[in-house]
Amino acid sequence: MTDDLAERGPRDRSRINISEDWECRYWSQQLGVTTEQLQEAVHQVGDAVEAVRAYLATPATGRTS
């Protein structure tokens, strides 16, 4: 892992690692959801960012835009 402090965000931007608090905060902010909503989405559809985006975009998730 790099020590470059100018580099922000996860190294693998196609996956969400909910085991890391800072990644939960990063992805929650990026996706406009709470960390609880993010964690639920990952539990439902897996850690692929595109799958999580699609899940969060569906009305059944309870998320309002």
PDBQT receptor file of N, H, CA, C and O in Angstrom, charges set to zero:
ATOM      1  N   MET A   1       0.845  -1.175   0.000  1.00  0.00    +0.000 N 
ATOM      2  CA  MET A   1       0.000   0.000   0.000  1.00  0.00    +0.000 C 
ATOM      3  C   MET A   1       0.888   1.235   0.000  1.00  0.00    +0.000 C 
ATOM      4  O   MET A   1       1.943   1.254   0.634  1.00  0.00    +0.000 OA
ATOM      5  N   THR A   2       0.460   2.248  -0.703  1.00  0.00    +0.000 N 
ATOM      6  H   THR A   2      -0.398   2.233  -1.217  1.00  0.00    +0.000 HD
ATOM      7  CA  THR A   2       1.236   3.468  -0.821  1.00  0.00    +0.000 C 
ATOM      8  C   THR A   2       1.116   4.343   0.423  1.00  0.00    +0.000 C 
ATOM      9  O   THR A   2       0.118   4.293   1.141  1.00  0.00    +0.000 OA
ATOM     10  N   ASP A   3       2.148   5.141   0.661  1.00  0.00    +0.000 N 
ATOM     11  H   ASP A   3       2.959   5.182   0.078  1.00  0.00    +0.000 HD
ATOM     12  CA  ASP A   3       2.127   6.102   1.760  1.00  0.00    +0.000 C 
ATOM     13  C   ASP A   3       1.820   7.506   1.261  1.00  0.00    +0.000 C 
ATOM     14  O   ASP A   3       1.953   8.471   2.014  1.00  0.00    +0.000 OA
ATOM     15  N   ASP A   4       1.411   7.632   0.005  1.00  0.00    +0.000 N 
ATOM     16  H   ASP A   4       1.303   6.848  -0.607  1.00  0.00    +0.000 HD
ATOM     17  CA  ASP A   4       1.105   8.930  -0.591  1.00  0.00    +0.000 C 
ATOM     18  C   ASP A   4      -0.177   9.480   0.025  1.00  0.00    +0.000 C 
ATOM     19  O   ASP A   4      -1.267   8.985  -0.258  1.00  0.00    +0.000 OA
ATOM     20  N   LEU A   5      -0.046  10.501   0.864  1.00  0.00    +0.000 N 
ATOM     21  H   LEU A   5       0.840  10.903   1.094  1.00  0.00    +0.000 HD
ATOM     22  CA  LEU A   5      -1.208  11.055   1.546  1.00  0.00    +0.000 C 
ATOM     23  C   LEU A   5      -2.104  11.860   0.615  1.00  0.00    +0.000 C 
ATOM     24  O   LEU A   5      -3.237  12.180   0.975  1.00  0.00    +0.000 OA
ATOM     25  N   ALA A   6      -1.612  12.194  -0.579  1.00  0.00    +0.000 N 
ATOM     26  H   ALA A   6      -0.691  11.934  -0.871  1.00  0.00    +0.000 HD
ATOM     27  CA  ALA A   6      -2.434  12.917  -1.549  1.00  0.00    +0.000 C 
ATOM     28  C   ALA A   6      -3.439  11.987  -2.209  1.00  0.00    +0.000 C 
ATOM     29  O   ALA A   6      -4.444  12.441  -2.756  1.00  0.00    +0.000 OA
ATOM     30  N   GLU A   7      -3.173  10.693  -2.158  1.00  0.00    +0.000 N 
ATOM     31  H   GLU A   7      -2.356  10.324  -1.713  1.00  0.00    +0.000 HD
ATOM     32  CA  GLU A   7      -4.078   9.713  -2.763  1.00  0.00    +0.000 C 
ATOM     33  C   GLU A   7      -5.198   9.405  -1.784  1.00  0.00    +0.000 C 
ATOM     34  O   GLU A   7      -4.955   8.908  -0.684  1.00  0.00    +0.000 OA
ATOM     35  N   ARG A   8      -6.410   9.701  -2.185  1.00  0.00    +0.000 N 
ATOM     36  H   ARG A   8      -6.607  10.106  -3.078  1.00  0.00    +0.000 HD
ATOM     37  CA  ARG A   8      -7.563   9.493  -1.315  1.00  0.00    +0.000 C 
ATOM     38  C   ARG A   8      -8.449   8.398  -1.880  1.00  0.00    +0.000 C 
ATOM     39  O   ARG A   8      -8.515   8.197  -3.093  1.00  0.00    +0.000 OA
ATOM     40  N   GLY A   9      -9.124   7.699  -0.990  1.00  0.00    +0.000 N 
ATOM     41  H   GLY A   9      -9.070   7.863  -0.005  1.00  0.00    +0.000 HD
ATOM     42  CA  GLY A   9     -10.056   6.669  -1.422  1.00  0.00    +0.000 C 
ATOM     43  C   GLY A   9      -9.413   5.300  -1.449  1.00  0.00    +0.000 C 
ATOM     44  O   GLY A   9      -8.200   5.160  -1.290  1.00  0.00    +0.000 OA
ATOM     45  N   PRO A  10     -10.238   4.298  -1.652  1.00  0.00    +0.000 N 
ATOM     46  CA  PRO A  10      -9.759   2.914  -1.654  1.00  0.00    +0.000 C 
ATOM     47  C   PRO A  10      -8.910   2.600  -2.875  1.00  0.00    +0.000 C 
ATOM     48  O   PRO A  10      -9.080   3.207  -3.932  1.00  0.00    +0.000 OA
ATOM     49  N   ARG A  11      -7.999   1.651  -2.725  1.00  0.00    +0.000 N 
ATOM     50  H   ARG A  11      -7.861   1.157  -1.866  1.00  0.00    +0.000 HD
ATOM     51  CA  ARG A  11      -7.145   1.240  -3.843  1.00  0.00    +0.000 C 
ATOM     52  C   ARG A  11      -7.968   0.540  -4.915  1.00  0.00    +0.000 C 
ATOM     53  O   ARG A  11      -7.768   0.786  -6.104  1.00  0.00    +0.000 OA
ATOM     54  N   ASP A  12      -8.882  -0.320  -4.516  1.00  0.00    +0.000 N 
ATOM     55  H   ASP A  12      -9.045  -0.520  -3.550  1.00  0.00    +0.000 HD
ATOM     56  CA  ASP A  12      -9.748  -1.020  -5.468  1.00  0.00    +0.000 C 
ATOM     57  C   ASP A  12     -11.107  -0.336  -5.440  1.00  0.00    +0.000 C 
ATOM     58  O   ASP A  12     -11.926  -0.597  -4.559  1.00  0.00    +0.000 OA
ATOM     59  N   ARG A  13     -11.338   0.529  -6.396  1.00  0.00    +0.000 N 
ATOM     60  H   ARG A  13     -10.673   0.741  -7.113  1.00  0.00    +0.000 HD
ATOM     61  CA  ARG A  13     -12.576   1.313  -6.407  1.00  0.00    +0.000 C 
ATOM     62  C   ARG A  13     -13.761   0.555  -6.988  1.00  0.00    +0.000 C 
ATOM     63  O   ARG A  13     -14.834   1.128  -7.176  1.00  0.00    +0.000 OA
ATOM     64  N   SER A  14     -13.575  -0.724  -7.273  1.00  0.00    +0.000 N 
ATOM     65  H   SER A  14     -12.703  -1.190  -7.120  1.00  0.00    +0.000 HD
ATOM     66  CA  SER A  14     -14.698  -1.524  -7.769  1.00  0.00    +0.000 C 
ATOM     67  C   SER A  14     -15.326  -2.357  -6.651  1.00  0.00    +0.000 C 
ATOM     68  O   SER A  14     -16.344  -3.016  -6.864  1.00  0.00    +0.000 OA
ATOM     69  N   ARG A  15     -14.723  -2.329  -5.466  1.00  0.00    +0.000 N 
ATOM     70  H   ARG A  15     -13.897  -1.793  -5.293  1.00  0.00    +0.000 HD
ATOM     71  CA  ARG A  15     -15.196  -3.116  -4.323  1.00  0.00    +0.000 C 
ATOM     72  C   ARG A  15     -15.310  -2.239  -3.086  1.00  0.00    +0.000 C 
ATOM     73  O   ARG A  15     -14.577  -1.262  -2.934  1.00  0.00    +0.000 OA
ATOM     74  N   ILE A  16     -16.233  -2.597  -2.207  1.00  0.00    +0.000 N 
ATOM     75  H   ILE A  16     -16.828  -3.391  -2.330  1.00  0.00    +0.000 HD
ATOM     76  CA  ILE A  16     -16.430  -1.877  -0.949  1.00  0.00    +0.000 C 
ATOM     77  C   ILE A  16     -16.080  -2.815   0.199  1.00  0.00    +0.000 C 
ATOM     78  O   ILE A  16     -16.680  -3.879   0.350  1.00  0.00    +0.000 OA
ATOM     79  N   ASN A  17     -15.107  -2.412   1.000  1.00  0.00    +0.000 N 
ATOM     80  H   ASN A  17     -14.619  -1.547   0.877  1.00  0.00    +0.000 HD
ATOM     81  CA  ASN A  17     -14.680  -3.208   2.151  1.00  0.00    +0.000 C 
ATOM     82  C   ASN A  17     -15.321  -2.621   3.406  1.00  0.00    +0.000 C 
ATOM     83  O   ASN A  17     -14.812  -1.656   3.976  1.00  0.00    +0.000 OA
ATOM     84  N   ILE A  18     -16.432  -3.205   3.830  1.00  0.00    +0.000 N 
ATOM     85  H   ILE A  18     -16.845  -3.990   3.367  1.00  0.00    +0.000 HD
ATOM     86  CA  ILE A  18     -17.138  -2.662   4.996  1.00  0.00    +0.000 C 
ATOM     87  C   ILE A  18     -16.453  -3.010   6.317  1.00  0.00    +0.000 C 
ATOM     88  O   ILE A  18     -16.910  -2.587   7.379  1.00  0.00    +0.000 OA
ATOM     89  N   SER A  19     -15.375  -3.766   6.260  1.00  0.00    +0.000 N 
ATOM     90  H   SER A  19     -15.004  -4.109   5.398  1.00  0.00    +0.000 HD
ATOM     91  CA  SER A  19     -14.607  -4.068   7.473  1.00  0.00    +0.000 C 
ATOM     92  C   SER A  19     -13.734  -2.891   7.889  1.00  0.00    +0.000 C 
ATOM     93  O   SER A  19     -13.257  -2.833   9.022  1.00  0.00    +0.000 OA
ATOM     94  N   GLU A  20     -13.526  -1.954   6.970  1.00  0.00    +0.000 N 
ATOM     95  H   GLU A  20     -13.913  -2.001   6.049  1.00  0.00    +0.000 HD
ATOM     96  CA  GLU A  20     -12.707  -0.772   7.250  1.00  0.00    +0.000 C 
ATOM     97  C   GLU A  20     -13.624   0.427   7.464  1.00  0.00    +0.000 C 
ATOM     98  O   GLU A  20     -14.384   0.799   6.570  1.00  0.00    +0.000 OA
ATOM     99  N   ASP A  21     -13.554   1.033   8.650  1.00  0.00    +0.000 N 
ATOM    100  H   ASP A  21     -12.937   0.732   9.376  1.00  0.00    +0.000 HD
ATOM    101  CA  ASP A  21     -14.410   2.184   8.958  1.00  0.00    +0.000 C 
ATOM    102  C   ASP A  21     -14.224   3.321   7.962  1.00  0.00    +0.000 C 
ATOM    103  O   ASP A  21     -15.200   3.934   7.529  1.00  0.00    +0.000 OA
ATOM    104  N   TRP A  22     -12.964   3.606   7.591  1.00  0.00    +0.000 N 
ATOM    105  H   TRP A  22     -12.172   3.108   7.943  1.00  0.00    +0.000 HD
ATOM    106  CA  TRP A  22     -12.713   4.721   6.687  1.00  0.00    +0.000 C 
ATOM    107  C   TRP A  22     -13.313   4.452   5.311  1.00  0.00    +0.000 C 
ATOM    108  O   TRP A  22     -13.751   5.385   4.639  1.00  0.00    +0.000 OA
ATOM    109  N   GLU A  23     -13.340   3.173   4.878  1.00  0.00    +0.000 N 
ATOM    110  H   GLU A  23     -12.983   2.415   5.424  1.00  0.00    +0.000 HD
ATOM    111  CA  GLU A  23     -13.963   2.857   3.588  1.00  0.00    +0.000 C 
ATOM    112  C   GLU A  23     -15.471   3.020   3.675  1.00  0.00    +0.000 C 
ATOM    113  O   GLU A  23     -16.097   3.492   2.727  1.00  0.00    +0.000 OA
ATOM    114  N   CYS A  24     -16.059   2.639   4.793  1.00  0.00    +0.000 N 
ATOM    115  H   CYS A  24     -15.550   2.255   5.563  1.00  0.00    +0.000 HD
ATOM    116  CA  CYS A  24     -17.503   2.848   4.978  1.00  0.00    +0.000 C 
ATOM    117  C   CYS A  24     -17.827   4.333   4.898  1.00  0.00    +0.000 C 
ATOM    118  O   CYS A  24     -18.798   4.725   4.251  1.00  0.00    +0.000 OA
ATOM    119  N   ARG A  25     -17.020   5.156   5.553  1.00  0.00    +0.000 N 
ATOM    120  H   ARG A  25     -16.231   4.837   6.079  1.00  0.00    +0.000 HD
ATOM    121  CA  ARG A  25     -17.253   6.604   5.502  1.00  0.00    +0.000 C 
ATOM    122  C   ARG A  25     -17.082   7.130   4.080  1.00  0.00    +0.000 C 
ATOM    123  O   ARG A  25     -17.891   7.929   3.610  1.00  0.00    +0.000 OA
ATOM    124  N   TYR A  26     -16.029   6.683   3.395  1.00  0.00    +0.000 N 
ATOM    125  H   TYR A  26     -15.371   6.034   3.777  1.00  0.00    +0.000 HD
ATOM    126  CA  TYR A  26     -15.765   7.131   2.025  1.00  0.00    +0.000 C 
ATOM    127  C   TYR A  26     -16.930   6.775   1.106  1.00  0.00    +0.000 C 
ATOM    128  O   TYR A  26     -17.462   7.641   0.412  1.00  0.00    +0.000 OA
ATOM    129  N   TRP A  27     -17.326   5.502   1.102  1.00  0.00    +0.000 N 
ATOM    130  H   TRP A  27     -16.894   4.799   1.666  1.00  0.00    +0.000 HD
ATOM    131  CA  TRP A  27     -18.379   5.061   0.191  1.00  0.00    +0.000 C 
ATOM    132  C   TRP A  27     -19.736   5.624   0.580  1.00  0.00    +0.000 C 
ATOM    133  O   TRP A  27     -20.551   5.907  -0.299  1.00  0.00    +0.000 OA
ATOM    134  N   SER A  28     -20.000   5.793   1.853  1.00  0.00    +0.000 N 
ATOM    135  H   SER A  28     -19.338   5.564   2.567  1.00  0.00    +0.000 HD
ATOM    136  CA  SER A  28     -21.260   6.406   2.282  1.00  0.00    +0.000 C 
ATOM    137  C   SER A  28     -21.371   7.819   1.721  1.00  0.00    +0.000 C 
ATOM    138  O   SER A  28     -22.421   8.222   1.221  1.00  0.00    +0.000 OA
ATOM    139  N   GLN A  29     -20.281   8.556   1.811  1.00  0.00    +0.000 N 
ATOM    140  H   GLN A  29     -19.428   8.228   2.217  1.00  0.00    +0.000 HD
ATOM    141  CA  GLN A  29     -20.272   9.920   1.279  1.00  0.00    +0.000 C 
ATOM    142  C   GLN A  29     -20.410   9.902  -0.243  1.00  0.00    +0.000 C 
ATOM    143  O   GLN A  29     -21.176  10.685  -0.803  1.00  0.00    +0.000 OA
ATOM    144  N   GLN A  30     -19.681   9.023  -0.907  1.00  0.00    +0.000 N 
ATOM    145  H   GLN A  30     -19.059   8.387  -0.451  1.00  0.00    +0.000 HD
ATOM    146  CA  GLN A  30     -19.739   8.950  -2.368  1.00  0.00    +0.000 C 
ATOM    147  C   GLN A  30     -21.131   8.590  -2.869  1.00  0.00    +0.000 C 
ATOM    148  O   GLN A  30     -21.579   9.107  -3.893  1.00  0.00    +0.000 OA
ATOM    149  N   LEU A  31     -21.811   7.712  -2.156  1.00  0.00    +0.000 N 
ATOM    150  H   LEU A  31     -21.448   7.292  -1.325  1.00  0.00    +0.000 HD
ATOM    151  CA  LEU A  31     -23.114   7.211  -2.595  1.00  0.00    +0.000 C 
ATOM    152  C   LEU A  31     -24.288   7.966  -1.974  1.00  0.00    +0.000 C 
ATOM    153  O   LEU A  31     -25.440   7.740  -2.346  1.00  0.00    +0.000 OA
ATOM    154  N   GLY A  32     -24.002   8.853  -1.036  1.00  0.00    +0.000 N 
ATOM    155  H   GLY A  32     -23.067   9.036  -0.734  1.00  0.00    +0.000 HD
ATOM    156  CA  GLY A  32     -25.055   9.658  -0.430  1.00  0.00    +0.000 C 
ATOM    157  C   GLY A  32     -25.998   8.878   0.468  1.00  0.00    +0.000 C 
ATOM    158  O   GLY A  32     -27.204   9.123   0.483  1.00  0.00    +0.000 OA
ATOM    159  N   VAL A  33     -25.437   7.935   1.219  1.00  0.00    +0.000 N 
ATOM    160  H   VAL A  33     -24.457   7.736   1.207  1.00  0.00    +0.000 HD
ATOM    161  CA  VAL A  33     -26.238   7.113   2.123  1.00  0.00    +0.000 C 
ATOM    162  C   VAL A  33     -25.571   7.068   3.492  1.00  0.00    +0.000 C 
ATOM    163  O   VAL A  33     -24.430   7.503   3.652  1.00  0.00    +0.000 OA
ATOM    164  N   THR A  34     -26.287   6.542   4.469  1.00  0.00    +0.000 N 
ATOM    165  H   THR A  34     -27.213   6.189   4.339  1.00  0.00    +0.000 HD
ATOM    166  CA  THR A  34     -25.690   6.342   5.789  1.00  0.00    +0.000 C 
ATOM    167  C   THR A  34     -24.806   5.092   5.746  1.00  0.00    +0.000 C 
ATOM    168  O   THR A  34     -24.911   4.277   4.829  1.00  0.00    +0.000 OA
ATOM    169  N   THR A  35     -23.942   4.954   6.742  1.00  0.00    +0.000 N 
ATOM    170  H   THR A  35     -23.857   5.616   7.487  1.00  0.00    +0.000 HD
ATOM    171  CA  THR A  35     -23.113   3.750   6.791  1.00  0.00    +0.000 C 
ATOM    172  C   THR A  35     -23.973   2.512   7.001  1.00  0.00    +0.000 C 
ATOM    173  O   THR A  35     -23.640   1.430   6.518  1.00  0.00    +0.000 OA
ATOM    174  N   GLU A  36     -25.077   2.674   7.721  1.00  0.00    +0.000 N 
ATOM    175  H   GLU A  36     -25.347   3.553   8.113  1.00  0.00    +0.000 HD
ATOM    176  CA  GLU A  36     -25.981   1.538   7.937  1.00  0.00    +0.000 C 
ATOM    177  C   GLU A  36     -26.612   1.094   6.617  1.00  0.00    +0.000 C 
ATOM    178  O   GLU A  36     -26.707  -0.103   6.344  1.00  0.00    +0.000 OA
ATOM    179  N   GLN A  37     -27.046   2.060   5.795  1.00  0.00    +0.000 N 
ATOM    180  H   GLN A  37     -26.969   3.033   6.016  1.00  0.00    +0.000 HD
ATOM    181  CA  GLN A  37     -27.622   1.730   4.487  1.00  0.00    +0.000 C 
ATOM    182  C   GLN A  37     -26.576   1.062   3.595  1.00  0.00    +0.000 C 
ATOM    183  O   GLN A  37     -26.879   0.111   2.875  1.00  0.00    +0.000 OA
ATOM    184  N   LEU A  38     -25.354   1.564   3.649  1.00  0.00    +0.000 N 
ATOM    185  H   LEU A  38     -25.107   2.337   4.234  1.00  0.00    +0.000 HD
ATOM    186  CA  LEU A  38     -24.273   0.986   2.853  1.00  0.00    +0.000 C 
ATOM    187  C   LEU A  38     -24.015  -0.455   3.278  1.00  0.00    +0.000 C 
ATOM    188  O   LEU A  38     -23.922  -1.346   2.433  1.00  0.00    +0.000 OA
ATOM    189  N   GLN A  39     -23.900  -0.686   4.571  1.00  0.00    +0.000 N 
ATOM    190  H   GLN A  39     -23.976   0.038   5.257  1.00  0.00    +0.000 HD
ATOM    191  CA  GLN A  39     -23.635  -2.029   5.070  1.00  0.00    +0.000 C 
ATOM    192  C   GLN A  39     -24.760  -2.989   4.707  1.00  0.00    +0.000 C 
ATOM    193  O   GLN A  39     -24.497  -4.133   4.335  1.00  0.00    +0.000 OA
ATOM    194  N   GLU A  40     -26.000  -2.545   4.808  1.00  0.00    +0.000 N 
ATOM    195  H   GLU A  40     -26.214  -1.616   5.111  1.00  0.00    +0.000 HD
ATOM    196  CA  GLU A  40     -27.139  -3.383   4.427  1.00  0.00    +0.000 C 
ATOM    197  C   GLU A  40     -27.075  -3.726   2.942  1.00  0.00    +0.000 C 
ATOM    198  O   GLU A  40     -27.321  -4.869   2.555  1.00  0.00    +0.000 OA
ATOM    199  N   ALA A  41     -26.750  -2.746   2.115  1.00  0.00    +0.000 N 
ATOM    200  H   ALA A  41     -26.550  -1.818   2.429  1.00  0.00    +0.000 HD
ATOM    201  CA  ALA A  41     -26.652  -2.981   0.672  1.00  0.00    +0.000 C 
ATOM    202  C   ALA A  41     -25.567  -4.011   0.362  1.00  0.00    +0.000 C 
ATOM    203  O   ALA A  41     -25.775  -4.909  -0.454  1.00  0.00    +0.000 OA
ATOM    204  N   VAL A  42     -24.417  -3.881   1.009  1.00  0.00    +0.000 N 
ATOM    205  H   VAL A  42     -24.248  -3.152   1.672  1.00  0.00    +0.000 HD
ATOM    206  CA  VAL A  42     -23.325  -4.840   0.783  1.00  0.00    +0.000 C 
ATOM    207  C   VAL A  42     -23.743  -6.230   1.246  1.00  0.00    +0.000 C 
ATOM    208  O   VAL A  42     -23.427  -7.221   0.587  1.00  0.00    +0.000 OA
ATOM    209  N   HIS A  43     -24.441  -6.316   2.359  1.00  0.00    +0.000 N 
ATOM    210  H   HIS A  43     -24.698  -5.512   2.895  1.00  0.00    +0.000 HD
ATOM    211  CA  HIS A  43     -24.921  -7.626   2.835  1.00  0.00    +0.000 C 
ATOM    212  C   HIS A  43     -25.919  -8.240   1.862  1.00  0.00    +0.000 C 
ATOM    213  O   HIS A  43     -25.957  -9.460   1.703  1.00  0.00    +0.000 OA
ATOM    214  N   GLN A  44     -26.723  -7.412   1.212  1.00  0.00    +0.000 N 
ATOM    215  H   GLN A  44     -26.692  -6.421   1.341  1.00  0.00    +0.000 HD
ATOM    216  CA  GLN A  44     -27.746  -7.906   0.292  1.00  0.00    +0.000 C 
ATOM    217  C   GLN A  44     -27.185  -8.322  -1.065  1.00  0.00    +0.000 C 
ATOM    218  O   GLN A  44     -27.577  -9.357  -1.604  1.00  0.00    +0.000 OA
ATOM    219  N   VAL A  45     -26.259  -7.514  -1.630  1.00  0.00    +0.000 N 
ATOM    220  H   VAL A  45     -25.941  -6.673  -1.192  1.00  0.00    +0.000 HD
ATOM    221  CA  VAL A  45     -25.833  -7.754  -3.020  1.00  0.00    +0.000 C 
ATOM    222  C   VAL A  45     -24.343  -8.010  -3.203  1.00  0.00    +0.000 C 
ATOM    223  O   VAL A  45     -23.892  -8.256  -4.321  1.00  0.00    +0.000 OA
ATOM    224  N   GLY A  46     -23.579  -7.956  -2.126  1.00  0.00    +0.000 N 
ATOM    225  H   GLY A  46     -23.946  -7.756  -1.217  1.00  0.00    +0.000 HD
ATOM    226  CA  GLY A  46     -22.143  -8.170  -2.255  1.00  0.00    +0.000 C 
ATOM    227  C   GLY A  46     -21.388  -6.852  -2.285  1.00  0.00    +0.000 C 
ATOM    228  O   GLY A  46     -21.986  -5.783  -2.164  1.00  0.00    +0.000 OA
ATOM    229  N   ASP A  47     -20.075  -6.933  -2.447  1.00  0.00    +0.000 N 
ATOM    230  H   ASP A  47     -19.590  -7.802  -2.546  1.00  0.00    +0.000 HD
ATOM    231  CA  ASP A  47     -19.235  -5.744  -2.302  1.00  0.00    +0.000 C 
ATOM    232  C   ASP A  47     -18.909  -5.014  -3.601  1.00  0.00    +0.000 C 
ATOM    233  O   ASP A  47     -18.144  -4.050  -3.575  1.00  0.00    +0.000 OA
ATOM    234  N   ALA A  48     -19.460  -5.438  -4.727  1.00  0.00    +0.000 N 
ATOM    235  H   ALA A  48     -20.081  -6.221  -4.748  1.00  0.00    +0.000 HD
ATOM    236  CA  ALA A  48     -19.207  -4.752  -5.995  1.00  0.00    +0.000 C 
ATOM    237  C   ALA A  48     -19.921  -3.399  -5.999  1.00  0.00    +0.000 C 
ATOM    238  O   ALA A  48     -21.124  -3.324  -5.745  1.00  0.00    +0.000 OA
ATOM    239  N   VAL A  49     -19.178  -2.339  -6.286  1.00  0.00    +0.000 N 
ATOM    240  H   VAL A  49     -18.201  -2.399  -6.491  1.00  0.00    +0.000 HD
ATOM    241  CA  VAL A  49     -19.723  -0.988  -6.236  1.00  0.00    +0.000 C 
ATOM    242  C   VAL A  49     -20.935  -0.839  -7.144  1.00  0.00    +0.000 C 
ATOM    243  O   VAL A  49     -21.935  -0.251  -6.733  1.00  0.00    +0.000 OA
ATOM    244  N   GLU A  50     -20.874  -1.353  -8.357  1.00  0.00    +0.000 N 
ATOM    245  H   GLU A  50     -20.062  -1.832  -8.691  1.00  0.00    +0.000 HD
ATOM    246  CA  GLU A  50     -21.998  -1.199  -9.286  1.00  0.00    +0.000 C 
ATOM    247  C   GLU A  50     -23.250  -1.920  -8.789  1.00  0.00    +0.000 C 
ATOM    248  O   GLU A  50     -24.360  -1.421  -8.970  1.00  0.00    +0.000 OA
ATOM    249  N   ALA A  51     -23.085  -3.075  -8.171  1.00  0.00    +0.000 N 
ATOM    250  H   ALA A  51     -22.183  -3.480  -8.024  1.00  0.00    +0.000 HD
ATOM    251  CA  ALA A  51     -24.235  -3.794  -7.615  1.00  0.00    +0.000 C 
ATOM    252  C   ALA A  51     -24.838  -3.015  -6.450  1.00  0.00    +0.000 C 
ATOM    253  O   ALA A  51     -26.058  -2.952  -6.305  1.00  0.00    +0.000 OA
ATOM    254  N   VAL A  52     -23.985  -2.428  -5.628  1.00  0.00    +0.000 N 
ATOM    255  H   VAL A  52     -22.993  -2.479  -5.746  1.00  0.00    +0.000 HD
ATOM    256  CA  VAL A  52     -24.462  -1.630  -4.495  1.00  0.00    +0.000 C 
ATOM    257  C   VAL A  52     -25.186  -0.386  -5.000  1.00  0.00    +0.000 C 
ATOM    258  O   VAL A  52     -26.242  -0.028  -4.478  1.00  0.00    +0.000 OA
ATOM    259  N   ARG A  53     -24.624   0.278  -6.016  1.00  0.00    +0.000 N 
ATOM    260  H   ARG A  53     -23.766  -0.013  -6.440  1.00  0.00    +0.000 HD
ATOM    261  CA  ARG A  53     -25.290   1.455  -6.611  1.00  0.00    +0.000 C 
ATOM    262  C   ARG A  53     -26.685   1.086  -7.116  1.00  0.00    +0.000 C 
ATOM    263  O   ARG A  53     -27.654   1.799  -6.855  1.00  0.00    +0.000 OA
ATOM    264  N   ALA A  54     -26.779  -0.021  -7.834  1.00  0.00    +0.000 N 
ATOM    265  H   ALA A  54     -25.992  -0.600  -8.046  1.00  0.00    +0.000 HD
ATOM    266  CA  ALA A  54     -28.066  -0.456  -8.387  1.00  0.00    +0.000 C 
ATOM    267  C   ALA A  54     -29.051  -0.770  -7.263  1.00  0.00    +0.000 C 
ATOM    268  O   ALA A  54     -30.220  -0.390  -7.334  1.00  0.00    +0.000 OA
ATOM    269  N   TYR A  55     -28.584  -1.455  -6.237  1.00  0.00    +0.000 N 
ATOM    270  H   TYR A  55     -27.635  -1.764  -6.179  1.00  0.00    +0.000 HD
ATOM    271  CA  TYR A  55     -29.445  -1.788  -5.098  1.00  0.00    +0.000 C 
ATOM    272  C   TYR A  55     -29.971  -0.522  -4.427  1.00  0.00    +0.000 C 
ATOM    273  O   TYR A  55     -31.158  -0.423  -4.117  1.00  0.00    +0.000 OA
ATOM    274  N   LEU A  56     -29.088   0.438  -4.208  1.00  0.00    +0.000 N 
ATOM    275  H   LEU A  56     -28.123   0.358  -4.460  1.00  0.00    +0.000 HD
ATOM    276  CA  LEU A  56     -29.486   1.672  -3.536  1.00  0.00    +0.000 C 
ATOM    277  C   LEU A  56     -30.412   2.527  -4.398  1.00  0.00    +0.000 C 
ATOM    278  O   LEU A  56     -31.149   3.363  -3.875  1.00  0.00    +0.000 OA
ATOM    279  N   ALA A  57     -30.379   2.327  -5.695  1.00  0.00    +0.000 N 
ATOM    280  H   ALA A  57     -29.781   1.648  -6.120  1.00  0.00    +0.000 HD
ATOM    281  CA  ALA A  57     -31.221   3.109  -6.610  1.00  0.00    +0.000 C 
ATOM    282  C   ALA A  57     -32.644   2.572  -6.707  1.00  0.00    +0.000 C 
ATOM    283  O   ALA A  57     -33.522   3.244  -7.247  1.00  0.00    +0.000 OA
ATOM    284  N   THR A  58     -32.882   1.370  -6.192  1.00  0.00    +0.000 N 
ATOM    285  H   THR A  58     -32.169   0.823  -5.753  1.00  0.00    +0.000 HD
ATOM    286  CA  THR A  58     -34.220   0.789  -6.278  1.00  0.00    +0.000 C 
ATOM    287  C   THR A  58     -35.098   1.317  -5.149  1.00  0.00    +0.000 C 
ATOM    288  O   THR A  58     -34.640   1.431  -4.013  1.00  0.00    +0.000 OA
ATOM    289  N   PRO A  59     -36.354   1.640  -5.449  1.00  0.00    +0.000 N 
ATOM    290  CA  PRO A  59     -37.261   2.184  -4.431  1.00  0.00    +0.000 C 
ATOM    291  C   PRO A  59     -37.483   1.244  -3.243  1.00  0.00    +0.000 C 
ATOM    292  O   PRO A  59     -37.760   1.713  -2.139  1.00  0.00    +0.000 OA
ATOM    293  N   ALA A  60     -37.369  -0.050  -3.444  1.00  0.00    +0.000 N 
ATOM    294  H   ALA A  60     -37.144  -0.430  -4.341  1.00  0.00    +0.000 HD
ATOM    295  CA  ALA A  60     -37.635  -1.021  -2.377  1.00  0.00    +0.000 C 
ATOM    296  C   ALA A  60     -36.635  -0.934  -1.231  1.00  0.00    +0.000 C 
ATOM    297  O   ALA A  60     -36.904  -1.462  -0.152  1.00  0.00    +0.000 OA
ATOM    298  N   THR A  61     -35.498  -0.290  -1.429  1.00  0.00    +0.000 N 
ATOM    299  H   THR A  61     -35.279   0.139  -2.305  1.00  0.00    +0.000 HD
ATOM    300  CA  THR A  61     -34.488  -0.200  -0.375  1.00  0.00    +0.000 C 
ATOM    301  C   THR A  61     -34.840   0.832   0.678  1.00  0.00    +0.000 C 
ATOM    302  O   THR A  61     -34.210   0.890   1.734  1.00  0.00    +0.000 OA
ATOM    303  N   GLY A  62     -35.846   1.648   0.394  1.00  0.00    +0.000 N 
ATOM    304  H   GLY A  62     -36.358   1.601  -0.464  1.00  0.00    +0.000 HD
ATOM    305  CA  GLY A  62     -36.242   2.660   1.359  1.00  0.00    +0.000 C 
ATOM    306  C   GLY A  62     -35.447   3.937   1.259  1.00  0.00    +0.000 C 
ATOM    307  O   GLY A  62     -35.643   4.847   2.064  1.00  0.00    +0.000 OA
ATOM    308  N   ARG A  63     -34.563   4.028   0.303  1.00  0.00    +0.000 N 
ATOM    309  H   ARG A  63     -34.403   3.288  -0.351  1.00  0.00    +0.000 HD
ATOM    310  CA  ARG A  63     -33.761   5.231   0.133  1.00  0.00    +0.000 C 
ATOM    311  C   ARG A  63     -34.558   6.244  -0.673  1.00  0.00    +0.000 C 
ATOM    312  O   ARG A  63     -35.155   5.899  -1.692  1.00  0.00    +0.000 OA
ATOM    313  N   THR A  64     -34.570   7.463  -0.230  1.00  0.00    +0.000 N 
ATOM    314  H   THR A  64     -34.085   7.743   0.598  1.00  0.00    +0.000 HD
ATOM    315  CA  THR A  64     -35.229   8.517  -0.990  1.00  0.00    +0.000 C 
ATOM    316  C   THR A  64     -34.179   9.443  -1.556  1.00  0.00    +0.000 C 
ATOM    317  O   THR A  64     -33.183   9.740  -0.897  1.00  0.00    +0.000 OA
ATOM    318  N   SER A  65     -34.393   9.896  -2.760  1.00  0.00    +0.000 N 
ATOM    319  H   SER A  65     -35.203   9.655  -3.296  1.00  0.00    +0.000 HD
ATOM    320  CA  SER A  65     -33.410  10.774  -3.411  1.00  0.00    +0.000 C 
ATOM    321  C   SER A  65     -33.614  12.212  -3.034  1.00  0.00    +0.000 C 
ATOM    322  O   SER A  65     -32.873  13.081  -3.494  1.00  0.00    +0.000 OA
TER     323      SER A  65
